[in-house]
Amino acid sequence: MKDSIIFDLDGTLWDSRHVIAEAWNEAVESIGLSPSVTVENLTPCMGLPLDEIMERLFPGNTKEKRDEILKACLTRQARLLEKKAAFSTPVLRKH
């Protein structure tokens, strides 16, 4: 039975910004855009609503295009974070 969980909202245990930037750049490149996400331009976006993050990182695109970009980014991000996680959490995955 689970009695607790560690939730690392602010990157105290692991700073995932580099992996997120890498994943998002792979995603935008896969849909034909130029990669432009860096740790530097991602950092001020941390904690903002996704719509606002997309407006800041991908200005000049329509809402529909930003939604397409977001879907690709989040899909790639989930795969890459799983692959490059700094520590393994088999107990959490098992339950």
JONORJO-V833624 format. One record per residue. N is the residue number from 0. SS is DSSP state (~ for helix, > for strand, _ for the rest). Layout:
# JONORJO-V833624
N,SS
N,SS
This chain:
# JONORJO-V833624
0,_
1,_
2,_
3,_
4,_
5,_
6,_
7,_
8,_
9,_
10,_
11,_
12,_
13,_
14,_
15,_
16,~
17,~
18,~
19,~
20,~
21,~
22,~
23,~
24,~
25,~
26,~
27,~
28,~
29,~
30,_
31,_
32,_
33,_
34,_
35,_
36,_
37,_
38,~
39,~
40,~
41,~
42,~
43,_
44,_
45,_
46,_
47,_
48,_
49,~
50,~
51,~
52,~
53,~
54,~
55,~
56,~
57,_
58,_
59,_
60,_
61,_
62,~
63,~
64,~
65,~
66,~
67,~
68,~
69,~
70,~
71,~
72,~
73,~
74,~
75,~
76,~
77,~
78,~
79,~
80,~
81,~
82,~
83,~
84,_
85,_
86,_
87,_
88,_
89,~
90,~
91,~
92,~
93,~
94,_
